[in-house]
Amino acid sequence: MLIVEDSEDDALLLLREMRKGGIAPYHELVDSEDRLSYALRRGKWDIVITDHNMPGFSSFRVLELTKKYCKDLPVIIVSGTIGEGVAVTAMKAGAQDYIMKDNLSRLIPAIDREVREGFMRQAKRVAENALEHMAYHDSLTDLVNRREFERRLVQALEDTHKTGRHHVLLYLDLDQFKIINDTCGHVAGDYLLKQVAALLSLQIRSDDTLARLGGDEFGVLLRGCDAVHAHKVAEKLCEVVHEFRFVWQNKPFSVSLSIGMVVINENYNSAGELLSHADLACYAAKDRGRNNVQLYETDDSDMQQRQRDMNWTSRIQQALQNNSFCLWQQEMVALQPEANDGYRTEFLVRLNEGDDIVPPGAFIPAAERFNLMTRVDRKVIDLAFDYLDRTGLGRESTGTFFINLSGSSFNEPELFLYISQLAERYKLIPERICFEITETSAIANLNATQRFINSAKRRGFKFALDDFGAGMSSFSYLKALPVDYLKIDGGFVRNLLDDPIDLSIVDACNRIGHSAGLKTVAEFVENDEVRARLVELGLDFAQGYGISMPRPLE
């Protein structure tokens, strides 16, 4: 309790009254404006009891100082000279109550009430401040969040248009985060993000802004900074993180940053445009070896391609939402009498945009780059299984239907369960379904691919290794992948009549496939001459424009 009173006798009278009411507070007595200011600045008080008239200042000044230093601290005026009009004015100025010194019967109830309500006001303000902080800060790292960062970007952009002063945006991506997060778990991933955030914070000026934009991505706004200095700052950030060693359960991990840099100038009109270009530059830095800095440049061909890919992401997401993906099919034919044991066709995904049917080559690279392929794969599985159910083809004793899966889907833990449950719901025969994965994707995700294939084959599903021969280690990896079909890369098949090396590669792939007990499929068969040569080589099946053109499934 802080007692503002110039009469020590009156102060003792107040304390005696409090003790009679069961209150024995820790208290401090002050009798001047300076001592009051000092006490308010350094102490944590529950309530102020003040006289009205004192030499050199009054209760109105007490109210002003209390509001200045301790906004929620309740003030009760206890005076022998205050009139009703002055008391009303004091209440309007912020006093919680006024009590006459010759009648202290209301003192104890007033103190109890105001201390309790003061606690409630403080708790409310703390909660409000916490909520306000949460609205503008990331809950994990306590850095500025994306929403607040974008607001500050807009302010910087407005300043640039108004004054011509340039600022710089850095877009940071933590290169090894996914590996650590997947290997060690989310707790380790969160701990890594907090440590990196702390490291970066030490390198940023007080006028600059460091934000967590989401996932393993951070943003830095360098105010009043040119490209040369910003590049030095970015290189320093890369250096600091590269030298850092993250340790989890006694295992050390190296991490690094890829940084995209954009100079905020008069050519930009929105925070979204700035972030988009910075993201492009960041991924260019990642593609060019990681742990480096890349300035966004409009004439950079890699960034132009990535811009096209980014434009595709919204179209892909909209297509997923609007069910705009559809299936086409391309049949295979048996080249040997013993292989003619049923109908075979490959389902091919297309994007139906009204008057335009978009082939997969236009959107698949963007879907893979922006982690949308697992969603596209699920949509293809949904469409294919639904078709096999409605037509009854998935329950017939013959026929094989080939469905493409991306390498990223094999890393999705729930995909196999999803496929199994969907096949069971439709009562499809697993042996009628063959999943295709490209050789390069299989090798890039070898362990995950092996686990998925082994689990699915136990249920009866079949697998085909697509584009076989395209990789440098095709033959050595074949033993590690228990597939049923080898689809030989069409780049070799197309020119086998004119190129003896291509012919030898196709022949070798076919022989090795048969030695492993696999059926072989030649892709890109475009004429009868190539088909006849494949028959001579002993391949089992052929597929291509010379066999059957792709056509709508329905």
C-alpha positions as CSV (number, residue, x, y, z in Angstrom):
1,M,0.0,0.0,0.0
2,L,1.3,3.5,-0.9
3,I,0.1,6.2,1.5
4,V,0.4,9.8,0.3
5,E,0.1,11.9,3.4
6,D,1.9,14.9,4.8
7,S,0.7,14.2,8.3
8,E,2.4,11.3,10.0
9,D,-0.3,11.3,12.7
10,D,-3.1,11.0,10.1
11,A,-1.2,8.2,8.4
12,L,-1.0,6.3,11.8
13,L,-4.7,6.9,12.2
14,L,-5.4,5.2,8.9
15,L,-3.1,2.3,9.7
16,R,-4.7,1.9,13.1
17,E,-8.2,1.8,11.4
18,M,-6.9,-0.8,9.0
19,R,-5.5,-3.1,11.7
20,K,-8.9,-2.9,13.5
21,G,-10.5,-4.2,10.3
22,G,-8.0,-7.0,10.0
23,I,-5.6,-5.4,7.4
24,A,-1.9,-5.0,8.2
25,P,-0.4,-4.1,4.8
26,Y,3.2,-3.5,3.8
27,H,3.2,0.2,3.3
28,E,5.3,3.2,2.4
29,L,4.6,6.8,3.3
30,V,5.4,9.6,0.9
31,D,4.7,13.3,1.3
32,S,6.0,14.9,-1.9
33,E,5.5,14.7,-5.7
34,D,9.1,13.5,-6.2
35,R,8.9,10.7,-3.6
36,L,5.6,9.6,-5.1
37,S,7.0,9.4,-8.6
38,Y,10.0,7.4,-7.4
39,A,7.8,5.0,-5.4
40,L,5.4,4.5,-8.3
41,R,8.3,3.7,-10.7
42,R,10.1,1.2,-8.5
43,G,7.4,-0.5,-6.5
44,K,4.5,-2.9,-7.2
45,W,1.5,-1.5,-5.3
46,D,-2.0,-2.8,-4.8
47,I,-3.6,0.5,-3.9
48,V,-2.9,4.2,-3.2
49,I,-4.4,6.0,-0.2
50,T,-4.0,9.8,-0.6
51,D,-4.9,13.0,1.2
52,H,-6.4,15.7,-0.9
53,N,-4.5,18.8,0.1
54,M,-0.8,18.7,0.8
55,P,2.0,21.2,0.6
56,G,2.9,21.7,-3.1
57,F,0.5,19.2,-4.6
58,S,-3.0,17.7,-4.3
59,S,-4.8,14.5,-5.0
60,F,-5.4,15.5,-8.6
61,R,-1.6,15.4,-9.2
62,V,-1.5,12.0,-7.4
63,L,-4.1,10.7,-9.9
64,E,-2.1,12.1,-12.8
65,L,1.1,10.4,-11.7
66,T,-0.6,7.2,-10.8
67,K,-2.2,7.0,-14.2
68,K,1.2,7.8,-15.8
69,Y,3.2,5.0,-14.1
70,C,0.6,2.5,-12.9
71,K,-2.5,2.7,-15.1
72,D,-4.6,0.1,-13.3
73,L,-3.6,1.1,-9.7
74,P,-6.7,2.1,-7.7
75,V,-6.6,5.4,-5.8
76,I,-8.8,6.2,-2.7
77,I,-8.9,9.8,-1.4
78,V,-9.1,10.1,2.4
79,S,-9.4,13.8,3.4
80,G,-10.9,16.0,6.0
81,T,-11.3,19.1,3.8
82,I,-12.6,17.8,0.4
83,G,-16.0,19.1,-0.6
84,E,-18.6,17.2,-2.5
85,G,-18.0,19.1,-5.7
86,V,-14.2,18.5,-5.5
87,A,-14.9,14.9,-4.7
88,V,-17.0,14.4,-7.8
89,T,-14.3,16.1,-9.9
90,A,-11.7,13.7,-8.4
91,M,-13.9,10.7,-9.2
92,K,-14.1,11.8,-12.8
93,A,-10.4,12.2,-12.8
94,G,-9.9,8.6,-11.9
95,A,-10.3,8.2,-8.1
96,Q,-12.1,5.1,-7.2
97,D,-13.6,6.5,-3.9
98,Y,-13.3,9.3,-1.4
99,I,-13.7,9.0,2.4
100,M,-13.9,11.7,5.1
101,K,-11.2,11.4,7.8
102,D,-13.8,11.9,10.5
103,N,-15.8,8.9,9.3
104,L,-13.5,6.0,8.4
105,S,-16.2,3.3,8.6
106,R,-16.1,2.8,4.8
107,L,-12.3,2.6,4.6
108,I,-11.9,-1.2,5.0
109,P,-14.8,-2.2,2.6
110,A,-13.5,0.3,0.1
111,I,-10.0,-1.0,0.3
112,D,-11.2,-4.6,0.0
113,R,-13.4,-3.7,-3.0
114,E,-10.8,-1.6,-4.9
115,V,-7.9,-4.1,-4.3
116,R,-10.1,-6.9,-5.7
117,E,-11.2,-4.9,-8.6
118,G,-7.7,-3.6,-9.2
119,F,-6.5,-7.2,-9.4
120,M,-9.2,-7.9,-11.9
121,R,-8.3,-4.9,-14.0
122,Q,-4.7,-5.9,-14.0
123,A,-5.5,-9.4,-15.0
124,K,-7.8,-8.2,-17.8
125,R,-5.1,-5.9,-19.1
126,V,-2.5,-8.7,-18.9
127,A,-4.8,-11.0,-20.8
128,E,-5.5,-8.3,-23.4
129,N,-1.9,-7.6,-23.9
130,A,-1.2,-11.3,-24.2
131,L,-3.9,-11.6,-26.9
132,E,-2.6,-8.6,-28.7
133,H,0.9,-10.0,-28.6
134,M,-0.4,-13.4,-29.9
135,A,-2.2,-11.6,-32.8
136,Y,1.1,-10.2,-34.1
137,H,3.7,-12.8,-33.1
138,D,4.5,-16.4,-33.8
139,S,3.6,-18.7,-30.9
140,L,6.6,-21.0,-31.3
141,T,9.5,-18.5,-31.9
142,D,7.9,-15.3,-30.5
143,L,9.0,-13.6,-33.7
144,V,6.7,-11.3,-35.7
145,N,4.2,-13.4,-37.6
146,R,3.4,-13.3,-41.3
147,R,0.4,-11.0,-40.9
148,E,2.3,-8.3,-39.0
149,F,5.3,-8.8,-41.3
150,E,3.1,-8.1,-44.4
151,R,1.7,-5.0,-42.7
152,R,5.2,-3.7,-42.1
153,L,6.1,-4.5,-45.8
154,V,3.2,-2.3,-46.8
155,Q,4.5,0.5,-44.6
156,A,8.0,0.1,-46.2
157,L,6.5,0.1,-49.7
158,E,4.5,3.3,-48.9
159,D,7.6,4.9,-47.6
160,T,9.4,4.0,-50.8
161,H,6.7,5.5,-53.0
162,K,6.6,8.6,-50.8
163,T,10.3,9.3,-50.2
164,G,12.1,7.2,-52.8
165,R,14.0,5.5,-50.0
166,H,14.8,1.8,-50.7
167,H,14.4,-1.1,-48.3
168,V,15.2,-4.8,-48.8
169,L,13.2,-8.0,-48.2
170,L,15.0,-11.2,-47.4
171,Y,13.2,-14.5,-47.7
172,L,14.9,-17.3,-45.8
173,D,14.4,-21.1,-46.1
174,L,16.0,-23.5,-43.7
175,D,17.4,-26.2,-46.0
176,Q,17.7,-29.3,-43.8
177,F,14.6,-28.7,-41.7
178,K,12.5,-31.4,-43.3
179,I,15.1,-34.1,-42.9
180,I,15.6,-33.3,-39.2
181,N,11.8,-32.9,-38.6
182,D,11.1,-36.3,-40.3
183,T,14.1,-38.1,-38.7
184,C,13.9,-36.8,-35.2
185,G,10.2,-35.7,-34.9
186,H,8.3,-32.5,-34.5
187,V,9.6,-31.7,-31.1
188,A,13.1,-31.6,-32.5
189,G,11.9,-29.6,-35.5
190,D,10.3,-27.0,-33.2
191,Y,13.4,-26.8,-31.1
192,L,15.5,-26.2,-34.2
193,L,13.3,-23.4,-35.3
194,K,13.5,-21.7,-32.0
195,Q,17.3,-22.0,-31.9
196,V,17.6,-20.6,-35.5
197,A,15.2,-17.8,-34.7
198,A,17.4,-16.8,-31.7
199,L,20.6,-16.9,-33.9
200,L,19.0,-14.8,-36.6
201,S,17.7,-12.3,-34.0
202,L,21.2,-11.5,-32.9
203,Q,22.2,-10.4,-36.4
204,I,19.3,-8.0,-37.0
205,R,19.3,-4.3,-36.2
206,S,16.6,-3.0,-33.9
207,D,15.0,-1.0,-36.7
208,D,14.7,-4.1,-38.9
209,T,12.1,-6.9,-38.6
210,L,12.6,-10.6,-38.4
211,A,9.5,-12.8,-38.8
212,R,8.6,-16.4,-39.1
213,L,6.5,-16.7,-42.2
214,G,5.4,-20.3,-41.6
215,G,7.0,-23.7,-41.5
216,D,10.8,-23.3,-41.9
217,E,10.6,-20.0,-43.7
218,F,11.6,-16.6,-42.2
219,G,11.4,-13.1,-43.5
220,V,13.7,-10.1,-42.8
221,L,12.8,-6.5,-43.6
222,L,15.9,-4.3,-43.8
223,R,14.9,-0.7,-43.6
224,G,16.8,2.1,-45.4
225,C,19.2,-0.5,-46.9
226,D,20.7,-0.8,-50.4
227,A,21.3,-4.1,-52.2
228,V,25.1,-4.2,-51.5
229,H,24.7,-3.9,-47.7
230,A,21.7,-6.2,-47.7
231,H,23.7,-8.9,-49.6
232,K,26.4,-8.7,-46.9
233,V,23.7,-9.1,-44.2
234,A,22.2,-12.1,-46.0
235,E,25.7,-13.7,-46.4
236,K,26.3,-13.2,-42.7
237,L,23.0,-14.9,-41.8
238,C,24.0,-17.8,-44.1
239,E,27.4,-18.0,-42.4
240,V,26.0,-17.9,-38.8
241,V,23.5,-20.7,-39.5
242,H,26.0,-22.8,-41.5
243,E,28.5,-22.7,-38.6
244,F,25.7,-23.7,-36.1
245,R,25.5,-27.4,-35.2
246,F,22.1,-28.6,-34.1
247,V,22.3,-31.5,-31.6
248,W,19.4,-33.8,-30.8
249,Q,19.8,-36.8,-28.6
250,N,23.6,-36.6,-29.0
251,K,23.4,-36.5,-32.8
252,P,24.8,-33.4,-34.6
253,F,23.1,-32.0,-37.7
254,S,24.3,-29.4,-40.1
255,V,21.8,-26.8,-41.3
256,S,22.0,-24.0,-43.8
257,L,19.9,-21.2,-45.3
258,S,18.8,-20.4,-48.8
259,I,18.0,-16.7,-49.1
260,G,16.1,-14.8,-51.7
261,M,16.5,-11.0,-51.9
262,V,14.3,-8.3,-53.3
263,V,15.0,-4.6,-53.4
264,I,11.8,-2.7,-52.4
265,N,11.5,0.0,-55.0
266,E,8.9,2.0,-56.8
267,N,8.1,-0.8,-59.3
268,Y,6.3,-2.8,-56.6
269,N,2.7,-2.2,-55.5
270,S,1.9,-4.9,-53.0
271,A,3.4,-7.0,-50.2
272,G,2.2,-10.1,-52.0
273,E,4.2,-9.3,-55.1
274,L,7.3,-8.7,-53.0
275,L,6.9,-12.0,-51.1
276,S,6.2,-13.8,-54.3
277,H,9.4,-12.5,-56.0
278,A,11.5,-13.1,-52.8
279,D,10.2,-16.7,-52.7
280,L,11.2,-17.2,-56.4
281,A,14.7,-15.9,-55.6
282,C,14.9,-18.1,-52.5
283,Y,14.1,-21.3,-54.5
284,A,16.6,-20.2,-57.2
285,A,19.2,-20.0,-54.4
286,K,18.1,-23.5,-53.2
287,D,18.3,-24.9,-56.7
288,R,21.7,-23.5,-57.2
289,G,23.3,-25.3,-54.4
290,R,21.8,-24.0,-51.1
291,N,23.6,-22.0,-48.5
292,N,23.7,-18.9,-50.7
293,V,21.9,-15.7,-51.6
294,Q,20.0,-14.9,-54.8
295,L,18.8,-11.5,-55.8
296,Y,15.5,-11.4,-57.7
297,E,16.1,-10.4,-61.3
298,T,13.3,-10.2,-63.9
299,D,15.4,-11.5,-66.8
300,D,16.6,-14.6,-64.9
301,S,15.2,-17.7,-66.9
302,D,15.1,-19.9,-63.8
303,M,12.9,-17.3,-62.0
304,Q,10.7,-16.9,-65.0
305,Q,10.1,-20.6,-65.1
306,R,9.4,-20.7,-61.4
307,Q,7.0,-17.8,-61.8
308,R,5.1,-19.9,-64.3
309,D,5.1,-22.8,-61.9
310,M,3.8,-20.6,-59.1
311,N,1.0,-19.4,-61.4
312,W,0.1,-23.0,-61.8
313,T,-0.2,-23.7,-58.1
314,S,-3.4,-21.6,-57.8
315,R,-4.8,-23.4,-60.9
316,I,-4.0,-26.8,-59.5
317,Q,-5.5,-26.0,-56.1
318,Q,-8.6,-24.6,-57.7
319,A,-8.8,-27.7,-59.9
320,L,-8.6,-30.0,-56.8
321,Q,-11.3,-27.9,-55.1
322,N,-13.6,-27.9,-58.2
323,N,-13.0,-31.5,-59.2
324,S,-11.6,-30.4,-62.6
325,F,-9.2,-33.3,-63.0
326,C,-10.3,-36.1,-65.3
327,L,-8.8,-39.3,-66.5
328,W,-7.9,-40.4,-70.0
329,Q,-6.5,-43.8,-71.0
330,Q,-4.0,-45.3,-73.3
331,E,-4.1,-49.0,-74.1
332,M,-1.2,-51.4,-74.3
333,V,-1.0,-54.4,-76.7
334,A,0.6,-57.8,-76.2
335,L,3.6,-58.4,-78.6
336,Q,3.9,-62.1,-77.8
337,P,1.1,-64.7,-77.9
338,E,1.8,-65.8,-74.3
339,A,1.4,-62.2,-73.0
340,N,-2.1,-61.9,-74.5
341,D,-3.8,-62.7,-71.2
342,G,-6.1,-59.7,-70.7
343,Y,-6.8,-56.1,-71.3
344,R,-4.3,-53.5,-70.2
345,T,-4.6,-49.7,-70.1
346,E,-2.9,-46.8,-68.4
347,F,-4.9,-44.1,-66.7
348,L,-3.6,-40.6,-67.6
349,V,-4.5,-37.5,-65.6
350,R,-5.7,-34.4,-67.5
351,L,-6.9,-31.0,-66.3
352,N,-10.3,-30.0,-67.7
353,E,-10.5,-26.2,-68.0
354,G,-13.6,-26.0,-70.0
355,D,-12.7,-25.6,-73.6
356,D,-9.1,-26.7,-72.9
357,I,-7.8,-30.1,-71.8
358,V,-4.4,-29.6,-70.3
359,P,-1.8,-32.4,-70.5
360,P,0.1,-33.4,-67.4
361,G,3.4,-32.1,-68.7
362,A,2.0,-28.6,-68.2
363,F,1.2,-28.8,-64.5
364,I,3.0,-31.8,-63.0
365,P,6.4,-30.1,-62.6
366,A,4.7,-27.2,-60.7
367,A,2.7,-29.7,-58.6
368,E,5.9,-31.5,-57.7
369,R,7.8,-28.4,-56.9
370,F,5.1,-27.0,-54.6
371,N,4.3,-30.2,-52.8
372,L,0.8,-30.7,-54.4
373,M,1.5,-34.0,-56.1
374,T,0.2,-36.1,-53.2
375,R,-3.1,-34.4,-53.4
376,V,-3.2,-34.8,-57.2
377,D,-2.3,-38.5,-56.7
378,R,-5.2,-39.0,-54.3
379,K,-7.5,-37.4,-56.8
380,V,-6.3,-39.7,-59.5
381,I,-6.8,-42.7,-57.3
382,D,-10.3,-41.5,-56.4
383,L,-11.3,-41.1,-60.0
384,A,-9.7,-44.4,-61.1
385,F,-11.2,-46.5,-58.3
386,D,-14.6,-44.9,-58.8
387,Y,-14.5,-45.7,-62.5
388,L,-13.5,-49.3,-61.9
389,D,-16.3,-49.6,-59.4
390,R,-19.0,-48.1,-61.6
391,T,-18.0,-50.1,-64.7
392,G,-17.4,-53.3,-62.7
393,L,-14.0,-53.7,-64.5
394,G,-12.2,-53.7,-61.1
395,R,-14.0,-56.9,-60.1
396,E,-13.4,-58.9,-63.3
397,S,-11.0,-61.7,-63.4
398,T,-8.9,-60.3,-66.3
399,G,-7.5,-56.9,-67.1
400,T,-4.8,-54.7,-65.6
401,F,-5.2,-51.0,-65.0
402,F,-2.1,-48.8,-64.5
403,I,-2.2,-45.8,-62.2
404,N,0.7,-43.4,-61.9
405,L,2.0,-42.3,-58.5
406,S,4.6,-39.7,-57.8
407,G,7.6,-40.3,-55.6
408,S,6.5,-37.9,-53.0
409,S,3.3,-40.0,-52.3
410,F,5.4,-42.9,-51.2
411,N,6.6,-40.7,-48.3
412,E,3.0,-40.2,-47.2
413,P,2.4,-42.6,-44.3
414,E,-1.4,-42.8,-44.7
415,L,-1.5,-43.4,-48.5
416,F,-1.3,-47.2,-48.4
417,L,-4.1,-47.3,-45.8
418,Y,-6.2,-45.0,-47.9
419,I,-5.7,-47.1,-51.0
420,S,-6.5,-50.3,-49.1
421,Q,-9.7,-49.0,-47.5
422,L,-10.9,-47.5,-50.8
423,A,-10.3,-50.8,-52.7
424,E,-12.1,-52.7,-49.9
425,R,-15.0,-50.3,-50.0
426,Y,-15.4,-50.7,-53.8
427,K,-14.7,-54.5,-53.5
428,L,-12.0,-54.2,-56.2
429,I,-9.6,-57.0,-57.0
430,P,-6.1,-55.7,-56.0
431,E,-4.4,-57.9,-58.7
432,R,-6.2,-55.8,-61.4
433,I,-4.5,-52.6,-60.3
434,C,-0.9,-51.8,-61.1
435,F,0.8,-48.6,-59.7
436,E,3.5,-47.0,-61.8
437,I,6.4,-45.0,-60.4
438,T,9.3,-43.6,-62.4
439,E,12.7,-45.0,-61.9
440,T,14.2,-41.7,-60.9
441,S,11.5,-41.1,-58.2
442,A,11.9,-44.6,-56.9
443,I,15.7,-44.2,-56.5
444,A,15.3,-40.8,-54.9
445,N,12.9,-42.3,-52.3
446,L,14.3,-45.8,-52.2
447,N,13.5,-46.8,-48.6
448,A,10.0,-45.3,-48.6
449,T,9.3,-46.8,-52.0
450,Q,10.4,-50.3,-50.9
451,R,8.2,-50.1,-47.8
452,F,5.2,-49.0,-49.8
453,I,5.6,-51.6,-52.5
454,N,6.2,-54.5,-50.1
455,S,3.0,-53.5,-48.1
456,A,0.9,-53.1,-51.2
457,K,2.1,-56.3,-52.8
458,R,1.1,-58.2,-49.7
459,R,-2.4,-57.1,-50.5
460,G,-2.1,-58.2,-54.1
461,F,-1.5,-54.9,-55.9
462,K,1.1,-54.8,-58.7
463,F,3.8,-52.3,-59.6
464,A,5.5,-51.1,-62.7
465,L,8.8,-49.2,-62.9
466,D,8.4,-46.5,-65.4
467,D,11.1,-44.9,-67.6
468,F,13.5,-47.8,-66.9
469,G,17.0,-47.2,-68.2
470,A,16.9,-43.5,-67.8
471,G,19.0,-43.6,-64.6
472,M,22.7,-44.2,-64.3
473,S,22.2,-47.1,-61.8
474,S,19.0,-48.7,-63.3
475,F,20.2,-52.3,-63.2
476,S,21.7,-52.2,-59.7
477,Y,18.6,-50.7,-58.2
478,L,16.2,-53.1,-59.9
479,K,17.0,-55.9,-57.4
480,A,15.9,-53.6,-54.5
481,L,12.4,-52.9,-56.0
482,P,10.0,-55.9,-56.2
483,V,8.0,-54.7,-59.2
484,D,6.0,-56.7,-61.7
485,Y,6.6,-54.7,-64.9
486,L,9.5,-52.8,-66.5
487,K,8.4,-50.0,-68.7
488,I,11.5,-49.2,-70.8
489,D,12.2,-45.5,-71.3
490,G,10.6,-44.3,-74.6
491,G,13.7,-42.2,-75.4
492,F,15.5,-45.4,-76.3
493,V,12.5,-47.1,-78.0
494,R,11.8,-44.2,-80.3
495,N,15.1,-44.3,-82.1
496,L,16.1,-48.0,-81.8
497,L,15.8,-48.5,-85.6
498,D,18.4,-45.8,-86.3
499,D,20.6,-45.9,-83.2
500,P,22.4,-49.2,-82.4
501,I,23.1,-48.1,-78.9
502,D,19.4,-47.5,-78.2
503,L,18.7,-50.9,-79.7
504,S,21.2,-52.5,-77.4
505,I,19.9,-50.7,-74.3
506,V,16.3,-51.8,-75.1
507,D,17.5,-55.4,-75.7
508,A,19.5,-55.4,-72.4
509,C,16.6,-54.0,-70.4
510,N,14.3,-56.6,-71.8
511,R,16.7,-59.5,-71.1
512,I,17.3,-58.3,-67.5
513,G,13.6,-57.8,-66.9
514,H,12.9,-61.3,-68.1
515,S,15.7,-62.7,-66.0
516,A,14.1,-61.1,-63.0
517,G,10.8,-62.6,-63.9
518,L,9.2,-59.3,-64.9
519,K,7.0,-58.4,-67.9
520,T,8.4,-55.7,-70.1
521,V,6.7,-52.8,-71.8
522,A,8.1,-50.6,-74.5
523,E,6.9,-47.0,-74.4
524,F,6.7,-44.4,-77.2
525,V,6.0,-47.0,-79.9
526,E,5.0,-44.8,-82.8
527,N,5.0,-47.0,-86.0
528,D,4.7,-50.6,-87.2
529,E,8.4,-50.9,-87.9
530,V,9.4,-50.2,-84.3
531,R,6.6,-52.6,-83.2
532,A,7.9,-55.4,-85.4
533,R,11.5,-55.0,-84.1
534,L,10.2,-55.1,-80.5
535,V,8.4,-58.4,-81.3
536,E,11.8,-59.8,-82.6
537,L,13.5,-58.7,-79.4
538,G,10.9,-60.5,-77.3
539,L,9.3,-57.6,-75.4
540,D,5.9,-58.5,-73.9
541,F,3.9,-55.3,-74.4
542,A,4.0,-52.1,-76.4
543,Q,2.4,-48.7,-75.7
544,G,2.5,-45.4,-77.7
545,Y,0.8,-43.4,-80.4
546,G,1.5,-46.1,-82.9
547,I,-0.5,-48.5,-80.8
548,S,-3.3,-46.4,-79.3
549,M,-3.9,-42.7,-78.9
550,P,-4.8,-41.4,-75.5
551,R,-8.6,-40.9,-75.2
552,P,-11.1,-39.8,-72.6
553,L,-12.0,-42.5,-70.1
554,E,-15.7,-41.8,-70.5
